[in-house]
């Protein structure tokens, strides 16, 4: 019998390239918006929230992986940029 658990331990998402890129996109988006878009505008808010969403979906997907691979895959797919055909 294998000593590996049925559902592997979650976490470690900070080491994923996808998470690192999403974090970079978030940081750059915040700096861009703070510099060029009025902080009180809806556009500023929406851009920052969209960038934050990618980071959060990866983190939540990683946390969910401790209990459900299906949820992990769904959240990771949400965080993934749309592919072009």
ZAGU-717046 format. One record per residue: residue number from 1; residue in one letter; z, x, y of N, C-alpha, C in turn. Coordinates in Angstrom, 2 decimals. Each point is the difference from the previous one (the first is absolute). Example, Ala and Ser with C-alpha at 12.3 -4.5 7.8 and 13.67 -1.06 7.14 Angstrom:
BEGIN
<node 1; "A"; <7.80; 13.19; -5.69>; <0.00; -0.89; 1.19>; <0.00; 0.90; 1.20>> <node 2; "S"; <-0.72; -0.35; 1.05>; <0.06; 0.82; 1.19>; <0.73; -0.77; 1.09>> 
END
This chain:
BEGIN
<node 1; "X"; <0.00; 0.84; -1.18>; <0.00; -0.84; 1.18>; <0.00; 0.88; 1.24>> <node 2; "X"; <-0.78; -0.38; 1.00>; <-0.13; 0.77; 1.22>; <1.24; -0.14; 0.88>> <node 3; "X"; <0.39; 1.11; 0.67>; <1.14; -0.06; 0.90>; <-0.42; -0.48; 1.39>> <node 4; "X"; <-1.30; -0.17; 0.20>; <-0.51; -0.47; 1.28>; <0.23; -1.51; 0.13>> <node 5; "X"; <0.52; -0.47; 1.14>; <0.25; -1.43; 0.16>; <-1.31; -0.79; 0.05>> <node 6; "X"; <0.09; -1.27; -0.37>; <-1.17; -0.88; 0.02>; <-0.61; -0.05; 1.39>> <node 7; "X"; <0.84; -0.17; 1.01>; <-0.46; 0.02; 1.39>; <0.53; 1.28; 0.63>> <node 8; "X"; <-0.90; 0.92; 0.37>; <0.46; 1.28; 0.53>; <0.77; -0.15; 1.31>> <node 9; "X"; <0.84; 0.99; 0.28>; <0.79; 0.01; 1.22>; <-0.93; -0.03; 1.21>> <node 10; "X"; <0.39; -0.78; 1.00>; <-0.82; -0.12; 1.20>; <0.42; 1.03; 1.04>> <node 11; "X"; <-0.73; 0.02; 1.10>; <0.29; 0.93; 1.08>; <-1.01; 1.13; 0.01>> <node 12; "X"; <0.18; 0.91; 0.89>; <-0.91; 1.13; 0.08>; <-1.28; -0.32; 0.75>> <node 13; "X"; <-0.06; -1.18; 0.61>; <-1.22; -0.41; 0.70>; <-0.28; 0.91; 1.19>> <node 14; "X"; <1.01; 0.64; 0.55>; <-0.20; 0.88; 1.16>; <-0.87; 1.21; -0.35>> <node 15; "X"; <-0.10; 0.31; -1.28>; <-0.83; 1.11; -0.44>; <-1.45; -0.40; -0.24>> <node 16; "X"; <-0.29; -1.29; 0.01>; <-1.36; -0.47; -0.22>; <-0.88; 0.29; 1.21>> <node 17; "X"; <-1.21; 0.48; -0.25>; <-0.93; 0.28; 1.11>; <-0.29; -1.28; 0.78>> <node 18; "X"; <-0.14; -1.11; -0.70>; <-0.27; -1.28; 0.66>; <1.10; -0.37; 0.98>> <node 19; "X"; <1.25; 0.22; -0.39>; <1.13; -0.28; 0.89>; <-0.02; 0.94; 1.19>> <node 20; "X"; <-0.27; 1.27; -0.25>; <-0.02; 0.99; 1.08>; <-1.10; -0.32; 1.02>> <node 21; "X"; <-1.16; -0.42; -0.49>; <-1.09; -0.38; 0.90>; <0.37; -1.26; 0.77>> <node 22; "X"; <0.58; -0.98; -0.68>; <0.42; -1.24; 0.67>; <1.03; 0.29; 1.08>> <node 23; "X"; <0.92; 0.91; -0.28>; <1.01; 0.38; 0.99>; <-0.65; 0.69; 1.20>> <node 24; "X"; <-0.97; 0.85; -0.26>; <-0.72; 0.68; 1.07>; <-0.77; -1.01; 0.86>> <node 25; "X"; <-0.66; -0.95; -0.65>; <-0.73; -1.05; 0.73>; <0.97; -0.80; 0.86>> <node 26; "X"; <1.15; -0.31; -0.54>; <1.01; -0.74; 0.78>; <0.43; 0.81; 1.23>> <node 27; "X"; <0.34; 1.27; -0.22>; <0.47; 0.84; 1.11>; <-1.06; 0.13; 1.09>> <node 28; "X"; <-1.25; 0.23; -0.39>; <-1.09; 0.13; 0.97>; <-0.25; -1.33; 0.72>> <node 29; "X"; <0.06; -1.09; -0.74>; <-0.21; -1.33; 0.60>; <1.06; -0.28; 1.06>> <node 30; "X"; <1.25; 0.29; -0.30>; <1.09; -0.23; 0.96>; <-0.23; 0.85; 1.25>> <node 31; "X"; <-0.33; 1.25; -0.19>; <-0.22; 0.88; 1.16>; <-1.19; -0.48; 0.83>> <node 32; "X"; <-1.08; -0.39; -0.68>; <-1.19; -0.50; 0.70>; <0.35; -1.26; 0.80>> <node 33; "X"; <0.63; -0.93; -0.66>; <0.35; -1.27; 0.66>; <0.95; 0.22; 1.17>> <node 34; "X"; <1.00; 0.85; -0.18>; <0.94; 0.28; 1.08>; <-0.70; 0.62; 1.20>> <node 35; "X"; <-1.02; 0.77; -0.27>; <-0.69; 0.71; 1.09>; <-1.07; -0.84; 0.68>> <node 36; "X"; <-0.75; -0.79; -0.78>; <-1.18; -0.66; 0.55>; <0.06; -1.53; 0.09>> <node 37; "X"; <0.98; -0.61; -0.65>; <0.06; -1.47; -0.02>; <1.35; -0.44; 0.55>> <node 38; "X"; <-0.03; -0.96; 0.88>; <1.23; -0.53; 0.60>; <0.98; -0.41; -1.10>> <node 39; "X"; <1.21; 0.51; 0.07>; <1.01; -0.27; -1.03>; <0.37; -1.47; -0.12>> <node 40; "X"; <-0.24; -0.76; 1.04>; <0.32; -1.43; -0.02>; <-1.12; -0.85; -0.57>> <node 41; "X"; <-1.15; 0.63; -0.27>; <-1.15; -0.79; -0.46>; <0.08; -0.31; -1.49>> <node 42; "X"; <-0.64; -1.07; -0.36>; <-0.06; -0.41; -1.41>; <-0.79; 1.01; -0.83>> <node 43; "X"; <-1.02; 0.59; 0.61>; <-0.82; 1.00; -0.70>; <0.87; 1.18; -0.44>> <node 44; "X"; <0.85; 0.47; 0.88>; <0.91; 1.12; -0.33>; <0.86; -0.37; -1.20>> <node 45; "X"; <0.61; -1.15; 0.07>; <0.88; -0.47; -1.08>; <-0.76; -0.11; -1.33>> <node 46; "X"; <-1.18; -0.61; 0.04>; <-0.76; -0.22; -1.22>; <-0.46; 1.31; -0.63>> <node 47; "X"; <-0.43; 0.94; 0.81>; <-0.46; 1.28; -0.55>; <1.15; 0.77; -0.65>> <node 48; "X"; <1.14; 0.02; 0.66>; <1.15; 0.71; -0.56>; <0.48; -0.69; -1.28>> <node 49; "X"; <0.04; -1.32; -0.02>; <0.42; -0.73; -1.19>; <-0.96; 0.20; -1.16>> <node 50; "X"; <-1.29; 0.04; 0.28>; <-0.99; 0.21; -1.07>; <0.17; 1.39; -0.61>> <node 51; "X"; <0.23; 1.00; 0.83>; <0.20; 1.35; -0.51>; <1.30; 0.10; -0.80>> <node 52; "X"; <1.04; -0.68; 0.49>; <1.29; 0.01; -0.70>; <-0.12; -0.69; -1.36>> <node 53; "X"; <-0.82; -1.03; -0.06>; <-0.17; -0.77; -1.23>; <-0.48; 0.87; -1.17>> <node 54; "X"; <-0.94; 0.89; 0.27>; <-0.50; 0.89; -1.06>; <1.10; 0.88; -0.56>> <node 55; "X"; <0.80; 0.56; 0.88>; <1.12; 0.85; -0.42>; <1.01; -0.82; -0.82>> <node 56; "X"; <0.34; -1.18; 0.51>; <1.00; -0.84; -0.66>; <-0.46; -0.49; -1.37>> <node 57; "X"; <-1.28; -0.34; -0.12>; <-0.49; -0.49; -1.29>; <0.07; 1.08; -1.08>> <node 58; "X"; <-0.25; 1.23; 0.37>; <0.11; 1.09; -0.97>; <1.46; 0.20; -0.39>> <node 59; "X"; <0.89; -0.01; 0.98>; <1.43; 0.18; -0.28>; <0.53; -1.15; -0.87>> <node 60; "X"; <-0.37; -1.23; 0.35>; <0.45; -1.16; -0.78>; <-0.59; 0.00; -1.40>> <node 61; "X"; <-1.25; 0.42; -0.10>; <-0.63; 0.08; -1.32>; <0.72; 1.00; -0.88>> <node 62; "X"; <0.41; 1.10; 0.58>; <0.74; 1.01; -0.76>; <1.36; -0.52; -0.44>> <node 63; "X"; <0.68; -0.70; 0.90>; <1.30; -0.57; -0.36>; <-0.14; -1.05; -1.09>> <node 64; "X"; <-1.04; -0.81; 0.11>; <-0.23; -1.06; -0.98>; <-0.38; 0.57; -1.35>> <node 65; "X"; <-0.50; 1.23; -0.03>; <-0.42; 0.58; -1.28>; <1.16; 0.16; -0.96>> <node 66; "X"; <1.23; 0.00; 0.51>; <1.17; 0.10; -0.86>; <0.23; -1.25; -0.83>> <node 67; "X"; <-0.60; -1.11; 0.40>; <0.19; -1.25; -0.73>; <-1.31; -0.64; -0.45>> <node 68; "X"; <-1.08; 0.20; 0.76>; <-1.24; -0.69; -0.33>; <-1.22; 0.82; 0.37>> <node 69; "X"; <-0.75; 0.41; -0.99>; <-1.24; 0.73; 0.24>; <-1.03; -0.90; 0.66>> <node 70; "X"; <0.03; -1.29; -0.34>; <-0.95; -0.95; 0.58>; <0.19; -0.08; 1.52>> <node 71; "X"; <1.24; -0.11; 0.45>; <0.30; -0.05; 1.43>; <-0.36; 1.31; 0.67>> <node 72; "X"; <0.29; 1.11; -0.67>; <-0.35; 1.32; 0.55>; <-1.50; 0.09; 0.25>> <node 73; "X"; <-0.79; -0.43; -0.96>; <-1.45; 0.07; 0.13>; <-0.51; -0.92; 1.10>> <node 74; "X"; <0.59; -1.18; 0.12>; <-0.40; -0.93; 1.06>; <0.26; 0.59; 1.37>> <node 75; "X"; <1.19; 0.55; 0.22>; <0.35; 0.55; 1.30>; <-0.81; 1.27; 0.30>> <node 76; "X"; <-0.27; 0.79; -1.01>; <-0.83; 1.18; 0.21>; <-1.41; -0.40; 0.36>> <node 77; "X"; <-0.51; -1.04; -0.63>; <-1.35; -0.49; 0.32>; <-0.08; -0.54; 1.43>> <node 78; "X"; <1.06; -0.65; 0.47>; <0.04; -0.50; 1.37>; <-0.06; 1.16; 0.98>> <node 79; "X"; <0.68; 1.09; -0.32>; <0.06; 1.16; 0.90>; <-1.30; 0.78; 0.02>> <node 80; "X"; <-0.79; -0.12; -1.07>; <-1.24; 0.75; -0.11>; <-1.05; -0.52; 0.96>> <node 81; "X"; <-0.73; 0.90; 0.70>; <-1.05; -0.46; 0.91>; <-1.11; -0.71; -0.78>> <node 82; "X"; <-0.66; -0.91; 0.66>; <-1.10; -0.74; -0.62>; <-1.13; 0.97; -0.36>> <node 83; "X"; <-0.56; -0.18; -1.17>; <-1.12; 0.87; -0.41>; <-1.31; -0.58; 0.51>> <node 84; "X"; <-0.95; 0.88; 0.16>; <-1.33; -0.44; 0.42>; <-0.92; 0.01; -1.18>> <node 85; "X"; <-0.81; -1.01; -0.11>; <-0.91; -0.09; -1.15>; <-1.38; 0.40; 0.39>> 
END
